Amino acid sequence: MNIEDNCATSLDNIPQDEEFDINDNLIKIKQDIPFGHKFALKNINKGNHVVKYGEIIGIAIKDIKAGDWVHIHNIQSHYLEETK
């Protein structure tokens, strides 16, 4: 992980309501997160970059709250933004 990250990848299936202390922030998972999928480490406002491993991986297409599942329903690829 990178200090700039606002999402992380689950290394296991994470059930809804699971809580994690990450960087002194308590994060409560809002939906079941499947293995290999991403969840928000902090609030990400619509239009802001989604950052993983210090790299921009997408743009939020709606507000994403800490603990939310981060997937195609709430982000668009950053690659698509660069090709416009």
N, C-alpha and C positions, 0 to 999 in steps of 0.2 A: 504494500500500500504506500501511497504518497500523501504527504500532508495536504496537498491540494485536492485530493479525492473527495467527491461528494456522494459516491456510491461504492459498493463493494460486492464481490461475487460470493455466493453461498458455497461452502465446501461440503454441504450436506443439505438434506431437506430441512427447512426451518418452519416449525409450526407457527400459526398465528398466535400472537400474544407472548411469544418468546422475548426475553429481554437480554440485551447485551450492554456492557459498559465498554465503549470504544472511545479512546482518547478522552476519558473523563466525561463522556456524554452517555446518558442512559437512552438506549434506543429500543422502543417496543415495536415489534414486527406487526404490521397491520393486516397482512394477508399471508396465507401459506406461501413460502418461497421455495420453489423446486431447486434441487441440486444444480449448480452451474448458472443459476439466474442471479440477477443483481437486485439489491435493495438500497434505498437511499440512506446515507449516513447523516444527512441534514436536510432541511427544507431546500428545495430547488424550485425557483419561480419559473413560470411559463416564459419561454424565450431564452432562459439561461443555459449555459453549457452543462452537459453531464460529463463528469471527469472520472476516469478510472485509471489507476497506475500512472497518474500525472498527465494523461493524454485526454483530449476532448474526444468523446465517443458518440456524442449526440447532442441534440437540442431538445429541451423540455417543450412539449406541445400543450401541456397543461401544468398547473401547479402540482408538485410532488412533495409530499410531507415525509419527514424522517420516518423510516420504518416501512415505507411503501415499496411494493414491488416495482422495479424499474424495468420496463419491457416495451414492446412495440405499441402498446395502448397509450403510453404517455411520453414517448420520445420519438424523434425522427433521427435518422442517421446523419452524422456530421459530414459524411462523405457526400451525401446529396446536397448539402449546403455549399460545399467547396466546388461542385461541378456546375453551379448556376452561373 
